[in-house]
């Protein structure tokens, strides 16, 4: 699955071929548009040590040679590149909320990897075993394919439940739940400490988390528990992540979260306090942009993404209707792809967006700009232009 972007957008992807004693690396610039071109720089260097943390890869099981994407260090990383590239080589990203290969979190990870970043992910504890097993068994290999044909490499997967800040917050029934058996150090504070111990620092923090246990209920029928649970999992979790990861985020780094247009406009069916949680997330984005910017020169932005047929979105029950509505009413009459959101995130995480912070960036084919639904029978006599679909 190749990533897509506006013609002329460039994503830098270091490509390496691993052998027992040498590594051959070459940097490639992928151009997304009507054509693909590349500039290759080849460098051979001996490996003096083997990293203690091995990435999840089918080759770990088969012990065969493969192509992988990794952030590389060395002189080749610093050589100037033509054009205006999205260059994240040498950067490390932690993406919270990746549990399969269908959602925006996965797409963001892919785009960051294509730009050269090293990828770490945090996966909800009950989904951890299935996710890691699928990675090892190659079930995600087709989805891992990057624009240059190599595979996205996930350096390490951490168990994470961002509803809990520290071990003291975890209730006994959760501690003894069999779905959490075998996992440890999965609260936000513990995960940040583990990342620090394993890697020292990060440069990019991505929040791709949302949950509302009563999302199908109208707001008037939502319980206090359901409302607060939605806010806790979908918005406060971002505050907690930034609070604990900020000390290990390099100055000049970037954080990105995901929001939805229901934060500011009525979306019937998106209930259970989720619209309130997204509104809180957007407000917090502005406040945190000031606080994290002044404290550690960290940028804080959120992407308001259009509807996607992800596994999580299907739980709401009307995602197909929202996609059809967007197709009929958005200025750009096409289905939004996860890759388009991923590429926007890669831009926001890059030095090209160094002056952008506290922003809600809409990636929804322009649907946010519409004041009315033009597919309404009220407008049947108007000559409303439609896109030419081939």
One Martini backbone bead per residue (centre of mass of N, CA, C, O) as a GRO file, in nm:
protein
  390
    1UNK     BB    1   0.088   0.041   0.029
    2UNK     BB    2   0.085   0.349  -0.089
    3UNK     BB    3   0.158   0.657  -0.040
    4UNK     BB    4   0.001   0.979  -0.025
    5UNK     BB    5   0.025   1.299  -0.208
    6UNK     BB    6   0.122   1.580  -0.306
    7UNK     BB    7   0.268   1.685  -0.564
    8UNK     BB    8   0.619   1.705  -0.454
    9UNK     BB    9   0.626   1.539  -0.223
   10UNK     BB   10   0.881   1.445   0.018
   11UNK     BB   11   1.022   1.128   0.130
   12UNK     BB   12   1.261   1.010   0.342
   13UNK     BB   13   1.429   0.680   0.283
   14UNK     BB   14   1.602   0.471   0.449
   15UNK     BB   15   1.796   0.191   0.319
   16UNK     BB   16   1.851  -0.146   0.439
   17UNK     BB   17   2.099  -0.414   0.437
   18UNK     BB   18   2.128  -0.703   0.626
   19UNK     BB   19   2.411  -0.841   0.781
   20UNK     BB   20   2.648  -0.980   0.982
   21UNK     BB   21   2.898  -0.739   0.925
   22UNK     BB   22   2.726  -0.558   0.726
   23UNK     BB   23   2.607  -0.233   0.605
   24UNK     BB   24   2.383  -0.130   0.356
   25UNK     BB   25   2.325   0.206   0.264
   26UNK     BB   26   2.040   0.407   0.138
   27UNK     BB   27   1.921   0.706   0.021
   28UNK     BB   28   1.574   0.796  -0.036
   29UNK     BB   29   1.363   0.974  -0.254
   30UNK     BB   30   1.019   1.013  -0.239
   31UNK     BB   31   0.777   1.072  -0.493
   32UNK     BB   32   0.455   1.203  -0.474
   33UNK     BB   33   0.263   1.117  -0.767
   34UNK     BB   34   0.318   1.057  -1.109
   35UNK     BB   35   0.616   1.015  -1.003
   36UNK     BB   36   0.931   0.834  -0.956
   37UNK     BB   37   1.224   0.925  -0.785
   38UNK     BB   38   1.593   0.901  -0.727
   39UNK     BB   39   1.845   0.933  -0.470
   40UNK     BB   40   2.156   0.768  -0.435
   41UNK     BB   41   2.339   0.661  -0.138
   42UNK     BB   42   2.632   0.477  -0.076
   43UNK     BB   43   2.718   0.276   0.224
   44UNK     BB   44   2.982   0.124   0.404
   45UNK     BB   45   2.959  -0.059   0.721
   46UNK     BB   46   3.059  -0.171   1.015
   47UNK     BB   47   2.968  -0.380   1.277
   48UNK     BB   48   3.035  -0.352   1.630
   49UNK     BB   49   2.728  -0.413   1.707
   50UNK     BB   50   2.442  -0.539   1.877
   51UNK     BB   51   2.138  -0.475   1.938
   52UNK     BB   52   1.930  -0.529   2.213
   53UNK     BB   53   1.693  -0.427   2.032
   54UNK     BB   54   1.468  -0.604   1.847
   55UNK     BB   55   1.290  -0.600   1.580
   56UNK     BB   56   1.000  -0.659   1.429
   57UNK     BB   57   1.046  -0.957   1.225
   58UNK     BB   58   1.040  -1.215   1.008
   59UNK     BB   59   1.356  -1.253   1.007
   60UNK     BB   60   1.384  -1.346   1.304
   61UNK     BB   61   1.269  -1.631   1.226
   62UNK     BB   62   1.418  -1.695   0.935
   63UNK     BB   63   1.703  -1.567   0.898
   64UNK     BB   64   1.674  -1.348   0.672
   65UNK     BB   65   1.704  -1.138   0.426
   66UNK     BB   66   1.623  -0.780   0.438
   67UNK     BB   67   1.422  -0.498   0.409
   68UNK     BB   68   1.458  -0.188   0.593
   69UNK     BB   69   1.343   0.068   0.809
   70UNK     BB   70   1.576   0.321   0.931
   71UNK     BB   71   1.731   0.515   1.140
   72UNK     BB   72   2.024   0.694   1.060
   73UNK     BB   73   2.364   0.735   1.116
   74UNK     BB   74   2.578   0.983   0.988
   75UNK     BB   75   2.699   1.150   0.717
   76UNK     BB   76   2.463   1.089   0.515
   77UNK     BB   77   2.239   1.242   0.686
   78UNK     BB   78   2.382   1.545   0.621
   79UNK     BB   79   2.326   1.555   0.340
   80UNK     BB   80   2.209   1.720   0.094
   81UNK     BB   81   1.888   1.784  -0.049
   82UNK     BB   82   1.669   1.794  -0.282
   83UNK     BB   83   1.452   2.024  -0.246
   84UNK     BB   84   1.163   1.960  -0.007
   85UNK     BB   85   1.205   1.765   0.248
   86UNK     BB   86   1.091   1.504   0.454
   87UNK     BB   87   1.317   1.492   0.733
   88UNK     BB   88   1.362   1.212   0.988
   89UNK     BB   89   1.641   1.155   1.030
   90UNK     BB   90   1.729   1.058   1.360
   91UNK     BB   91   1.444   1.006   1.455
   92UNK     BB   92   1.205   0.952   1.729
   93UNK     BB   93   0.899   0.761   1.765
   94UNK     BB   94   0.590   0.776   1.957
   95UNK     BB   95   0.303   0.558   1.923
   96UNK     BB   96  -0.016   0.588   2.058
   97UNK     BB   97  -0.249   0.341   1.945
   98UNK     BB   98  -0.140   0.058   1.821
   99UNK     BB   99  -0.333  -0.256   1.708
  100UNK     BB  100  -0.317  -0.220   1.391
  101UNK     BB  101  -0.350  -0.176   1.013
  102UNK     BB  102  -0.610   0.057   0.986
  103UNK     BB  103  -0.531   0.315   1.116
  104UNK     BB  104  -0.388   0.621   1.181
  105UNK     BB  105  -0.147   0.525   1.349
  106UNK     BB  106  -0.022   0.346   1.130
  107UNK     BB  107   0.001   0.563   0.908
  108UNK     BB  108   0.191   0.746   1.066
  109UNK     BB  109   0.417   0.546   1.103
  110UNK     BB  110   0.478   0.510   0.801
  111UNK     BB  111   0.549   0.806   0.731
  112UNK     BB  112   0.776   0.835   0.936
  113UNK     BB  113   0.945   0.603   0.819
  114UNK     BB  114   0.971   0.718   0.528
  115UNK     BB  115   1.130   0.977   0.660
  116UNK     BB  116   1.335   0.806   0.886
  117UNK     BB  117   1.207   0.711   1.137
  118UNK     BB  118   1.188   0.577   1.442
  119UNK     BB  119   0.978   0.306   1.574
  120UNK     BB  120   0.742   0.339   1.837
  121UNK     BB  121   0.496   0.152   2.032
  122UNK     BB  122   0.165   0.167   2.182
  123UNK     BB  123  -0.027  -0.103   2.324
  124UNK     BB  124  -0.296  -0.232   2.417
  125UNK     BB  125  -0.286  -0.484   2.629
  126UNK     BB  126  -0.520  -0.679   2.519
  127UNK     BB  127  -0.375  -0.646   2.211
  128UNK     BB  128  -0.073  -0.735   2.216
  129UNK     BB  129  -0.048  -1.035   2.131
  130UNK     BB  130  -0.181  -1.009   1.854
  131UNK     BB  131   0.004  -0.792   1.739
  132UNK     BB  132   0.277  -0.938   1.771
  133UNK     BB  133   0.198  -1.194   1.616
  134UNK     BB  134   0.136  -1.056   1.345
  135UNK     BB  135   0.417  -0.947   1.301
  136UNK     BB  136   0.579  -1.217   1.310
  137UNK     BB  137   0.383  -1.365   1.083
  138UNK     BB  138   0.322  -1.136   0.849
  139UNK     BB  139   0.024  -1.000   0.840
  140UNK     BB  140   0.149  -0.687   0.789
  141UNK     BB  141   0.334  -0.671   0.536
  142UNK     BB  142   0.156  -0.530   0.327
  143UNK     BB  143   0.117  -0.271   0.518
  144UNK     BB  144   0.445  -0.212   0.541
  145UNK     BB  145   0.469  -0.090   0.274
  146UNK     BB  146   0.667   0.129   0.112
  147UNK     BB  147   0.736   0.339  -0.148
  148UNK     BB  148   1.025   0.165  -0.198
  149UNK     BB  149   0.934  -0.151  -0.096
  150UNK     BB  150   0.976  -0.155   0.183
  151UNK     BB  151   0.968  -0.206   0.539
  152UNK     BB  152   0.830  -0.141   0.817
  153UNK     BB  153   0.991  -0.073   1.130
  154UNK     BB  154   0.953  -0.197   1.460
  155UNK     BB  155   1.147  -0.174   1.729
  156UNK     BB  156   0.908  -0.131   1.958
  157UNK     BB  157   0.672  -0.278   2.187
  158UNK     BB  158   0.439  -0.136   2.414
  159UNK     BB  159   0.265  -0.156   2.684
  160UNK     BB  160  -0.067   0.019   2.706
  161UNK     BB  161  -0.256   0.231   2.949
  162UNK     BB  162  -0.373   0.566   2.937
  163UNK     BB  163  -0.572   0.567   3.194
  164UNK     BB  164  -0.296   0.520   3.350
  165UNK     BB  165  -0.034   0.684   3.513
  166UNK     BB  166   0.003   0.474   3.756
  167UNK     BB  167   0.005   0.203   3.959
  168UNK     BB  168  -0.186   0.337   4.183
  169UNK     BB  169  -0.440   0.363   3.971
  170UNK     BB  170  -0.482   0.061   3.968
  171UNK     BB  171  -0.714  -0.156   3.993
  172UNK     BB  172  -0.757  -0.474   4.103
  173UNK     BB  173  -0.934  -0.586   3.864
  174UNK     BB  174  -0.711  -0.519   3.654
  175UNK     BB  175  -0.462  -0.663   3.767
  176UNK     BB  176  -0.637  -0.955   3.758
  177UNK     BB  177  -0.676  -0.951   3.469
  178UNK     BB  178  -0.618  -1.170   3.209
  179UNK     BB  179  -0.552  -0.944   2.989
  180UNK     BB  180  -0.288  -0.852   3.184
  181UNK     BB  181  -0.137  -1.096   3.171
  182UNK     BB  182   0.223  -1.072   3.139
  183UNK     BB  183   0.215  -0.768   3.201
  184UNK     BB  184   0.424  -0.469   3.236
  185UNK     BB  185   0.468  -0.146   3.253
  186UNK     BB  186   0.173   0.022   3.134
  187UNK     BB  187   0.188   0.287   3.232
  188UNK     BB  188   0.273   0.594   3.149
  189UNK     BB  189   0.516   0.628   3.336
  190UNK     BB  190   0.650   0.348   3.272
  191UNK     BB  191   0.687   0.385   2.969
  192UNK     BB  192   0.866   0.634   2.979
  193UNK     BB  193   1.089   0.493   3.143
  194UNK     BB  194   1.147   0.267   2.935
  195UNK     BB  195   1.229   0.450   2.701
  196UNK     BB  196   1.462   0.583   2.848
  197UNK     BB  197   1.621   0.321   2.902
  198UNK     BB  198   1.637   0.224   2.595
  199UNK     BB  199   1.680   0.541   2.435
  200UNK     BB  200   1.636   0.820   2.618
  201UNK     BB  201   1.491   0.954   2.351
  202UNK     BB  202   1.269   1.174   2.179
  203UNK     BB  203   1.083   1.365   1.905
  204UNK     BB  204   0.801   1.203   1.879
  205UNK     BB  205   0.448   1.244   1.962
  206UNK     BB  206   0.166   1.015   1.944
  207UNK     BB  207  -0.196   1.050   1.960
  208UNK     BB  208  -0.410   0.740   1.911
  209UNK     BB  209  -0.668   0.797   2.121
  210UNK     BB  210  -0.997   0.636   2.182
  211UNK     BB  211  -1.283   0.626   2.420
  212UNK     BB  212  -1.644   0.526   2.440
  213UNK     BB  213  -1.867   0.331   2.609
  214UNK     BB  214  -2.125   0.550   2.512
  215UNK     BB  215  -2.123   0.645   2.200
  216UNK     BB  216  -2.434   0.554   2.117
  217UNK     BB  217  -2.526   0.773   2.305
  218UNK     BB  218  -2.682   1.023   2.392
  219UNK     BB  219  -2.606   1.279   2.596
  220UNK     BB  220  -2.874   1.259   2.773
  221UNK     BB  221  -2.793   0.930   2.824
  222UNK     BB  222  -2.533   0.988   2.964
  223UNK     BB  223  -2.323   0.903   3.191
  224UNK     BB  224  -2.087   0.995   3.404
  225UNK     BB  225  -1.901   0.762   3.347
  226UNK     BB  226  -1.900   0.779   3.034
  227UNK     BB  227  -1.800   1.070   3.010
  228UNK     BB  228  -1.534   1.046   3.178
  229UNK     BB  229  -1.414   0.813   3.014
  230UNK     BB  230  -1.387   0.966   2.747
  231UNK     BB  231  -1.201   1.192   2.854
  232UNK     BB  232  -0.976   1.016   2.968
  233UNK     BB  233  -0.904   0.848   2.697
  234UNK     BB  234  -0.919   1.105   2.472
  235UNK     BB  235  -0.764   1.356   2.645
  236UNK     BB  236  -0.603   1.318   2.910
  237UNK     BB  237  -0.398   1.117   2.790
  238UNK     BB  238  -0.235   1.343   2.652
  239UNK     BB  239  -0.141   1.492   2.898
  240UNK     BB  240   0.005   1.252   3.026
  241UNK     BB  241   0.202   1.191   2.801
  242UNK     BB  242   0.340   1.471   2.794
  243UNK     BB  243   0.427   1.486   3.089
  244UNK     BB  244   0.615   1.215   3.074
  245UNK     BB  245   0.770   1.282   2.786
  246UNK     BB  246   0.897   1.566   2.799
  247UNK     BB  247   1.179   1.499   2.944
  248UNK     BB  248   1.248   1.300   2.665
  249UNK     BB  249   1.214   1.544   2.474
  250UNK     BB  250   1.349   1.702   2.234
  251UNK     BB  251   1.425   1.989   2.139
  252UNK     BB  252   1.200   2.052   1.868
  253UNK     BB  253   0.973   1.886   1.898
  254UNK     BB  254   0.671   1.672   1.846
  255UNK     BB  255   0.310   1.679   1.867
  256UNK     BB  256   0.028   1.446   1.802
  257UNK     BB  257  -0.317   1.448   1.737
  258UNK     BB  258  -0.667   1.328   1.729
  259UNK     BB  259  -0.955   1.453   1.574
  260UNK     BB  260  -1.299   1.591   1.539
  261UNK     BB  261  -1.572   1.771   1.413
  262UNK     BB  262  -1.754   1.714   1.674
  263UNK     BB  263  -1.624   1.944   1.851
  264UNK     BB  264  -1.803   2.187   1.667
  265UNK     BB  265  -2.018   1.982   1.546
  266UNK     BB  266  -2.298   1.816   1.468
  267UNK     BB  267  -2.300   1.448   1.532
  268UNK     BB  268  -2.509   1.224   1.502
  269UNK     BB  269  -2.402   0.940   1.711
  270UNK     BB  270  -2.166   1.108   1.859
  271UNK     BB  271  -2.141   1.009   2.174
  272UNK     BB  272  -2.075   0.976   2.519
  273UNK     BB  273  -1.870   1.244   2.515
  274UNK     BB  274  -1.686   1.264   2.256
  275UNK     BB  275  -1.725   1.557   2.168
  276UNK     BB  276  -1.612   1.673   2.432
  277UNK     BB  277  -1.333   1.540   2.418
  278UNK     BB  278  -1.246   1.682   2.152
  279UNK     BB  279  -1.275   1.969   2.257
  280UNK     BB  280  -1.066   1.937   2.481
  281UNK     BB  281  -0.827   1.861   2.301
  282UNK     BB  282  -0.818   2.132   2.144
  283UNK     BB  283  -0.779   2.315   2.386
  284UNK     BB  284  -0.524   2.172   2.498
  285UNK     BB  285  -0.342   2.226   2.256
  286UNK     BB  286  -0.305   2.529   2.312
  287UNK     BB  287  -0.199   2.520   2.601
  288UNK     BB  288   0.036   2.314   2.548
  289UNK     BB  289   0.186   2.484   2.343
  290UNK     BB  290   0.273   2.691   2.550
  291UNK     BB  291   0.400   2.516   2.774
  292UNK     BB  292   0.592   2.334   2.595
  293UNK     BB  293   0.727   2.567   2.446
  294UNK     BB  294   0.848   2.716   2.696
  295UNK     BB  295   0.986   2.463   2.836
  296UNK     BB  296   1.094   2.275   2.543
  297UNK     BB  297   1.033   2.338   2.244
  298UNK     BB  298   0.735   2.221   2.186
  299UNK     BB  299   0.511   2.097   1.962
  300UNK     BB  300   0.136   2.138   1.932
  301UNK     BB  301  -0.086   1.922   1.752
  302UNK     BB  302  -0.391   1.869   1.553
  303UNK     BB  303  -0.589   1.629   1.374
  304UNK     BB  304  -0.870   1.666   1.162
  305UNK     BB  305  -1.024   1.386   1.068
  306UNK     BB  306  -1.177   1.203   0.867
  307UNK     BB  307  -1.344   0.942   0.769
  308UNK     BB  308  -1.283   0.589   0.863
  309UNK     BB  309  -1.253   0.230   0.808
  310UNK     BB  310  -1.208   0.146   1.098
  311UNK     BB  311  -1.240  -0.050   1.367
  312UNK     BB  312  -1.326   0.174   1.565
  313UNK     BB  313  -1.542   0.316   1.383
  314UNK     BB  314  -1.738   0.069   1.352
  315UNK     BB  315  -1.847   0.083   1.651
  316UNK     BB  316  -2.046   0.318   1.601
  317UNK     BB  317  -2.224   0.231   1.309
  318UNK     BB  318  -2.193   0.507   1.082
  319UNK     BB  319  -1.941   0.530   0.889
  320UNK     BB  320  -2.058   0.493   0.603
  321UNK     BB  321  -2.235   0.745   0.608
  322UNK     BB  322  -2.003   0.951   0.650
  323UNK     BB  323  -1.854   0.886   0.390
  324UNK     BB  324  -2.087   0.948   0.196
  325UNK     BB  325  -2.127   1.239   0.287
  326UNK     BB  326  -1.845   1.338   0.210
  327UNK     BB  327  -1.859   1.269  -0.093
  328UNK     BB  328  -2.109   1.469  -0.146
  329UNK     BB  329  -1.992   1.751   0.026
  330UNK     BB  330  -1.713   1.781  -0.036
  331UNK     BB  331  -1.495   1.947  -0.230
  332UNK     BB  332  -1.356   1.663  -0.224
  333UNK     BB  333  -1.453   1.381  -0.426
  334UNK     BB  334  -1.323   1.164  -0.195
  335UNK     BB  335  -1.169   0.921  -0.031
  336UNK     BB  336  -1.018   0.898   0.254
  337UNK     BB  337  -0.689   0.840   0.352
  338UNK     BB  338  -0.461   0.743   0.581
  339UNK     BB  339  -0.207   0.854   0.433
  340UNK     BB  340  -0.287   1.155   0.438
  341UNK     BB  341  -0.260   1.178   0.745
  342UNK     BB  342   0.030   1.074   0.768
  343UNK     BB  343   0.161   1.302   0.593
  344UNK     BB  344   0.073   1.535   0.772
  345UNK     BB  345   0.228   1.438   1.021
  346UNK     BB  346   0.511   1.445   0.897
  347UNK     BB  347   0.513   1.746   0.853
  348UNK     BB  348   0.455   1.837   1.153
  349UNK     BB  349   0.728   1.679   1.252
  350UNK     BB  350   0.887   1.868   1.085
  351UNK     BB  351   1.084   2.145   1.005
  352UNK     BB  352   0.864   2.268   0.810
  353UNK     BB  353   0.680   2.310   1.099
  354UNK     BB  354   0.838   2.507   1.311
  355UNK     BB  355   0.578   2.737   1.329
  356UNK     BB  356   0.373   2.507   1.419
  357UNK     BB  357   0.128   2.571   1.679
  358UNK     BB  358  -0.186   2.517   1.814
  359UNK     BB  359  -0.320   2.338   1.585
  360UNK     BB  360  -0.591   2.273   1.361
  361UNK     BB  361  -0.572   2.017   1.120
  362UNK     BB  362  -0.734   1.964   0.822
  363UNK     BB  363  -0.813   1.615   0.707
  364UNK     BB  364  -1.122   1.616   0.491
  365UNK     BB  365  -1.165   1.745   0.200
  366UNK     BB  366  -1.319   2.015   0.333
  367UNK     BB  367  -1.575   1.964   0.516
  368UNK     BB  368  -1.539   2.192   0.739
  369UNK     BB  369  -1.635   2.434   0.533
  370UNK     BB  370  -1.919   2.345   0.550
  371UNK     BB  371  -2.266   2.460   0.607
  372UNK     BB  372  -2.387   2.247   0.405
  373UNK     BB  373  -2.575   1.998   0.245
  374UNK     BB  374  -2.575   1.951  -0.105
  375UNK     BB  375  -2.766   1.676  -0.100
  376UNK     BB  376  -3.007   1.829  -0.057
  377UNK     BB  377  -3.322   1.883  -0.186
  378UNK     BB  378  -3.309   2.196  -0.164
  379UNK     BB  379  -3.065   2.189  -0.407
  380UNK     BB  380  -3.180   2.062  -0.682
  381UNK     BB  381  -3.190   2.349  -0.858
  382UNK     BB  382  -2.896   2.364  -0.841
  383UNK     BB  383  -2.575   2.430  -0.990
  384UNK     BB  384  -2.378   2.184  -0.877
  385UNK     BB  385  -2.073   2.096  -0.875
  386UNK     BB  386  -1.890   1.813  -1.002
  387UNK     BB  387  -1.686   1.571  -1.013
  388UNK     BB  388  -1.467   1.395  -1.223
  389UNK     BB  389  -1.530   1.057  -1.261
  390UNK     BB  390  -1.343   0.772  -1.380
   0.00000   0.00000   0.00000
